[in-house]
Amino acid sequence: MDPRPYTPETLAERWGCTPNHVRALIKRGELCAFRIGPRLLRIPVDAVKQFEEKNTTQAAVSRPASLPPDEPIILTLTPGALALSKSR
């Protein structure tokens, strides 16, 4: 048996956002959903998994060989890139 689909309210609770944000994602076509009757929205579990996988990033940073092993690395997020620098 398939797991029950989410409502905008239950998905908002899972994601820590508002139900209106979930509805906006559906309206923009970023999250798949279906209607039951004219008003009730439901979001399939598979659509939630797909959205979460697509919108979750994992950062992997390796230590440059030029830095000593005991020196901390400072990560600076810039609009277009991730920059590494030595601590001051």
For each residue, the residues with C-beta under 8 A, 3 or more apart:
1:
2: 45
3: 45
4: 45
5: 34 42 43 44 45
6: 10 11 14 42 43 45 48
7: 10 11 19 40 41 42 43
8: 11 12 19 20 22 23 26 41 43
9: 12 13 19
10: 6 7 13 14
11: 6 7 8 14 15 19 22 43 48
12: 8 9 15 16 17 18 19 21 22
13: 9 10 16
14: 6 10 11 48
15: 11 12 21 22
16: 12 13
17: 12 21 22
18: 12 21 22
19: 7 8 9 11 12 22 23
20: 8 23 24
21: 12 15 17 18 24 25
22: 8 11 12 15 17 18 19 25 26 31 43
23: 8 19 20 26 27 41
24: 20 21 27 28
25: 21 22 28 30 31 51
26: 8 22 23 29 30 31 32 33 41 43
27: 23 24
28: 24 25
29: 26
30: 25 26 51
31: 22 25 26 43 47 48 51
32: 26 43 44 47 50
33: 26 41 42 43 44 47
34: 5 41 42 44
35: 38 39 40 41 42
36: 40 41 42
37: 40
38: 35
39: 35
40: 7 35 36 37
41: 7 8 23 26 33 34 35 36
42: 5 6 7 33 34 35 36
43: 5 6 7 8 11 22 26 31 32 33 47 48
44: 5 32 33 34 47 48
45: 2 3 4 5 6 48 49
46: 49 50
47: 31 32 33 43 44 50 51
48: 6 11 14 31 43 44 45 51 52
49: 45 46 52 53
50: 32 46 47 53 54
51: 25 30 31 47 48 54 55
52: 48 49 55 56
53: 49 50 56
54: 50 51
55: 51 52
56: 52 53
57:
58:
59: 82
60:
61: 73 75 82 84
62:
63: 67 69 73
64: 67 84
65:
66:
67: 63 64 71 73 86
68: 71
69: 63
70:
71: 67 68 86 87
72: 87
73: 61 63 67 84 85 86 87
74: 84 85 86 87 88
75: 61 82 83 84
76: 82 83 84 85
77: 82
78: 81 82 83
79:
80:
81: 78
82: 59 61 75 76 77 78
83: 75 76 78
84: 61 64 73 74 75 76
85: 73 74 76
86: 67 71 73 74
87: 71 72 73 74
88: 74
